[in-house]
Amino acid sequence: MRRIRYNSPMTQVVIMSFVCFLCPGMFNALNAMGGAGQIDREASNNAHTGLYSTFIVFGVLGGAIVNLLGVRWTIFASGLTYSLYSSSFIYLNSTGNGAFTIATGPILGIGAGILWSAQGMIMMSYPVESQKGRYIAIFWVIFNLGGVIGGIVPFATNYHQGDNKSAVPLSDAGYIVFIVLEALGATSALFLAPPSRVIRDDGSHVVLIQYTSVGFEAKEILRLFRNRWMLLLVPMSLVSNFFYTYQYGPYNGSIFTLRTRGLNSMLYWASQMAAAYGISFLHDYRAISRRQRGMYSLVLLTILTNVMWGSTLVVQNRYTHGPLPNGESTDYPNGLIDFKESSRAAGPILLYCFMGGVDAVWQSYAYWIIGTMTNDSKMLARYAGFYKGVQSLGATVAWQLDAQSVPLMTQLIVNWVLMVLAIPFMFYVAANVKDTSEEIETLPANDWQTKYYANINEIL
């Protein structure tokens, strides 16, 4: 039996996956119910606006912070911000005051920006080129298992409602479960090994420049805004979390009972696991070139995206709003859907699952295409941070659309148009993918910057 090495790339990716399984995974499960389990989505929407506003900044800066301070304690501290956010809803339940929840949003944005920069660096730089699709899939499966398990919480704690069509918020007990699990996730980060100690199965070290400084990292962040490939991927990045607002609130949060929203959350993230695993085979299919893999994957993604929004348009034409704070129910025909109403529930629930699958293919493709640009861990930390920063800019706008009560049909059309507009830019980048990325070797302290710039100028 093959011995499991603590300092192997696979072990480290699995540990990072469990951190995300218990922190962002639980956050996703909570928010996939719509309004983070609340009837009135105002506090949650405003918290998300604050969250993604700081995420924009710390997503971009996150790579530099991780490069300077390392992975363990930065991820640990970042993970605790997820628990803080979840705890705010207990206060909201007891007081009806959303100020604390809104205040935790920007704090979580700081933590999330740093955590996801570290995650991107680990996932994209640790594996060899021929296994990047596999590693992305392994991460995505474990990470989204958090959403599946997290969806059990509202489903189980609200199952006693039966087919009660009244809208109720998630209980304090449900939020406490999320808080504890997210704290465990943050603690798991302390088991990560420093990147300099990670050794691949073939004996090679993770590509890593051993020396860096605040000034150098600042310069590299500025260079990101001149990198034509990253700029071409801005539309892809911008829309990559944009659709969550619509899917979580105007769709799942508007037409289903609370226990069914929990069930939907489980199925949404389970379909992500399956889709990420499936697309990994195409991303790592070595019988064809990386360029061909990128093009074929993107054709598939284009088809799936348009089928998803076309089907959603059919459902959206049947209602204009979900449950309102004044007690008025949704105007969806015959009220909120419960999963036991099989004839009414099957189509809308399956569509929500399909949304999760398309999301997984989009996110997997984004990480894969960025991972084709280089194998250097520090560069990929910055690329991942840039991707998450731009992604958060789009999410900030999306959450405010819902917070300002923009008509649900308008939100759907905006999402559809933005995703379609991003695809031509993605095709251009995919058409220029090379079969191998340039390695940047570890250099002595007196000449690493000179050699680094010589290599990076070719990439830029």
N, C-alpha and C positions, 0 to 999 in steps of 0.2 A: 504494500500500500504506500502511495506517495506521501512523504512527510510534508506537513503544512508548516511553512516557514513564516515566522512573525514578520520579517522584513521583506516579504515578497510583495510585488505590486498587487496581486490578487487579494491577499490578506488586508492590505491597507485600503484598497477600494471597498472591500466588504465592510470594514470598520466605518469608513466614511459613509457608506450606504446606510448603516444602522443609525448613525447620527442623524442623517436626513430622514430616515424612516420615522424617528421619534420626535424630531423637531419640525422641519417644514412639512413632513408627511402628516403629522397631527394637525398642523395649521391648515393644510389643504382640506383634510377631512372636515374640520370645523367649518370652514368657509364654504365648502361645496354644498352645505345644507342651505345656503342663502342667508345672508345677514348674520353669519357666525352663530346660528341657532336662535336668533332673535326674530320677532315678528316685524318690528320696525327696523329697516336696514340703515337708517340715517347715521347712527353712531358708528356702525361697522364701515359704512362707505366713507365717512369722513376720516376714520382711523386709517383706512387703506390709502386715502389720498396723502395723508401725512407720511405713512409708511413708504410709499413709492417715491415721495418727494426726496426723502433722505437716501433711499435706496439708489436713486439716480446718481447721487454724489459718491456714496460709499461703495456702490458697485464699481464705478470707475477707479476709485482709490483703493478698493479692496485688494487688488492684486499686489499693489505696492506694500500695503500693510502686512499682508501675509509673507511677502518676500523678506521684509525687514524683521518681523517679529516671530515668524515660524507658524506652524499649523496648530499645535496642541492648545495653547492657552487662548489664542485668538478665536478658535472654533468653540472652545468651552464657554468663553464669555458671550460669544454671539448666540449660542444655543439657549442661554438663560433668558434672553430677551423674548423668546417664544413663550416661555412659562409666564413671564410678566404680562404679556398680551392676553393670554387665556384667563389669567386671574382677574383681569379688569372686568370681565363679564359677570363675575359673581357680585362685584360692587354694583354693576349696572342692574342686575336682577333685583338687588335689595333696595336700591335707592331710586332707580329710574333715571339717574344722572349719567349721561354718557361722556362727561368730561375726562374721567380717568382713562376710559377706553380710547378716546381720541388722542390723549397725551401719549399713550403707549405706542401708538402707530409709528411716529418718527423714531422712537428708540428702537423698535423692532426693525425699522428700515436700515439703521446703522448696522445692527447685528447681522441681518440677512445679507446685506451687501458684502460683508467680509466673509461670511460663511460660504456663500455661493461662489465667490472668487476662489477660495481654497478648494472647494469641491470640484470646480472646473479644472483647476490645475492638476489635482490628483487623478481625476478620471481620464483626462486627455493626454497627460504626459507620462504616466507610469507604464502603460502597456506598450508593446512594440506595435508598429504600424499595422501589421496584419491582424491584430486583435483588438483594435480600438472599438469597432462596432460591438464586439462581444462584451467588452468592459462597460461600454455605455449601457448595453441592455441589462447586464447584471446589476449595475447601479439602479437603473430605472425600475427594475422588478422589485428589488428590496425597498427602495425609497417609496414606491407607490403601495407597497404592502402596508405602510403606515396609514395611507388613506383608506385602505380596505378595513383594517382593524379599527381605525378611528371612526369609520362609519357605523360600526357595531354599537358604539356608545349611544348615539341618539336613537338608533333603532331599538336597542334593548331597553333603555331607560324610558322610552315613550311607547313601548309596545302595548302597555296596559290600556292605552287610549282606545284600543279596538279600531273601529272605523269612524271614530269621532272626527267630524270635519272641521271642528273649531281649531283655530290657530293658537298654539301655545309656544312659549320659548323653551329652550333647553334648560333642564334643572341644574341647580348648583352642583349636585353629585356628578353630573355629566362633565361639567367644566373642571371639577377637581381631578377627575381621571386624566383629562388632557394635560393639566398642569404637572402632575406627577410624571407622566410619560415623557413630557418634553424636558423635564429636569434630568431624567435618566439619560436622555439623548445627549444633552450637553455634557454630562459626566463621561459618556462613552468616548468623547473626543480626546480625553487624556490618555487613551490607549494607543493613539496614533504614533507612528515612528517619524522622526525627522526625515524629510525627503533625501537628505544626503546619505542616509543609512539604508535606503531601499535599493535592493539588488534584484534584477530580473533573473529568470530561470537560466538564461544563457550566460550568466555571470556579469553582464553589463550593468552599470549603474544608471539610475535615472539621470537623464540629461539635465545638468544643473550647473549654473555658474555659482561659484562658492562665495563671491564677494559682491556686495552691493552697498548702496548708501542712499540716504534720503534724497540728495541732489540728483543722483543718477536715476532713481525711480521717478522723480518728478519730471525729468526730461523724457523718460520713456512713456509716461502717461500722455504728455503733450504730443509725442510722435504718433500715438494711436489715432489722433484726429487728422493725420496726414496719410495714414495707411489706406490706400485705395480699396483694398479687399475688405477691410472692416467697414469702410464707409459704404461700399456696395451692399453690405449685409445689414445696414441700418434698418431698411424697411422690414426685413425678416425679423430682426431683433425687436423692433418697435411693436409689432403685432403679436409677438409670441406669447404674451400674457394678457393681451388686450381682451381676448374673447372670454376669459374667466369671469369677468364681471357679468356679462350677459348670461353665460351658462349657469353660474351659481345662483344669481338672484332672479332676474326676469324670467328665466326658464325653470330651474329646479325649485327655487324659492317661491314661485308664484302659482304653480298649478298642482302641487302635491301636498299631502298631509305630512306632518313632521316625521313620523316613523318611516314613511315612504321616501322622504328626502334622505334619511339616514341610509336606507337600503340603496337608493340611487347612488349615494356617495361611495358605498362599498363597490357597487358594480362599475362605476365610472373609473375608479382607480384600478380595479381588477382588469378592466379592458385595456388600460394603459400598460399594465404588466405584459399582457399577451401581445399587444401591438409592438411594444419595444423589443420584445424577444424575437418576434417575427421579422421585423425590419433589419435586425442585426445580421441575419444570414445574407441579405443582399449587400449590406455595407461591407462585409468581410469576404464576399465571394471572389476568390482570387483568380477564377478562370477568366474574368474580364478585368479591364483596367480600372483604376480608381475613378478616372473620368467617366467611364461608362456606368459604373455603379452610382456615381453622383447624379448622372442624367436620368437613369432609369428610376431611381428613388424619387426624384423630383417629379417625374411624370406621374408616378403613382400618387404622390402627395397632392398634386394638382387635381387629379380626379376625385380623390377622397374629400378634399376641401369643398369642392363645388357640390358634390352629392350631399355632404353634411348640411351646408347652408340652404340648399334647395329644399331638403326635407324639413329643416327647421322652419322655413318660411311657411310651409303648409300648416304646421302646428300654430305658429304665431298668429296666423290669420284668424284664429278662433278665439282670441282673448286680447285684452288691452292692459290689464293690470292684475296683480296678485292680491292677497289679503292686505287690507289697509289698516293703519293704526287706530282708526275710528271704529273698528270692528266689522267693517264691510268685507265680505269675502271676495274671492276672485270672480271675474265675470267669465271664466272658462265654463263651457257648457256643463251643467249639472254639478258645478262646484269642484272643490279640491279632489284630486285623484288619489285613491288608496290602492296599494299594490294588490289587495285581495279582489279588486274589481277588474278581473283579468281582461275583459273585453275592452275596457276603457284604458287600462294601464299599460298593456303590452307594448303598443306602438311608441308612446312617449318615453317609457322607460328604456326601451331598446335604442331609441334615438339618443338618449343621454349617454348610454354606454358607447355608442358610436362616436359621440363627441370626445369622450375620453381617449378612444383609440386614435383618432386623428391628431389630438394634442400630443400623444406620445410619439407618433411618427414625425410631427413637426419638430418637437424638441430634440429627438434623437438625431434628426437630420442636421439641425443647427449645430449641435455639438460635434457631429462627425465632420461636417464641412469646415468648421473652425479648426478641428484637430488635424486636418490635412495640411494646414499652413506651416506647421513647425512641430518638432518634438520637444522643444526646450520648455522646461517646466515654468521658468520665470516668465517667459513670453506668454505662455498659455494662461498663466494666472492673470496677466494683464488683459489678454483677449477675453477670457471668461468674465472678468470684471466689467469690461467695456460692453460685452453682450448683455449682461445683467443690468447694467446701468441704463442702457438704451431701452431695454425691455421694461424697466420700471417707469421710464418716462411715458411709454404708451399706457401702462397700467394706471398711472396717475390720472391721465385723461379719461380712461374708461370708467374708473370708479366715480369720477365726478359727473360723468354723463348720467349715471344712475342716481347719484346723490341729488342732482338737479332735476330729477324726474323727467328726463328726456324720454319721449315715447318709446316703448319697447320695440316697435317695428323699426324706428329710426336707428336704434342701437344695433339691431340685427344687420341692417343694410350697411352701416358703417363698418362693422366687423368683416362682413363678406367682401366689401370693396377693398379694404386695406390688405386683406390676405391675398386677394387676386393681384393687386398692384405690386406686392412684394415678390411674386414668383419670377417675373422676367429678370430681376436683379440676381436672384438666386441661380437662375439658369446660366447667366453670364459667368458667375464665379465657378459654378460646377464645370463649365466648359473649359476652364483654365486650370483645373486641378491636375497636379503632377502625380506620377506614380510613387514618388518618394519625397519625404520632406527633408530639408537640410538639418543635420545635427549640428549642435554647437557644443564643442568639447569643453571639458573643464580645463581652465588655464591657470598659470601662476598669477599671483596678485599683480605683478607689474605689467602684464600685457593682455589681460582678459578683455578690457574694455575696447582696446584697439581691434582685436580679432572679432569681438562681438559686433561692433559697428560695421565691420567689413562684411559680415554675413547678413546682418539685418538690412543693410542698404539694398541687397539683392532682392529681399522679400518685399521691401517697400517700393 
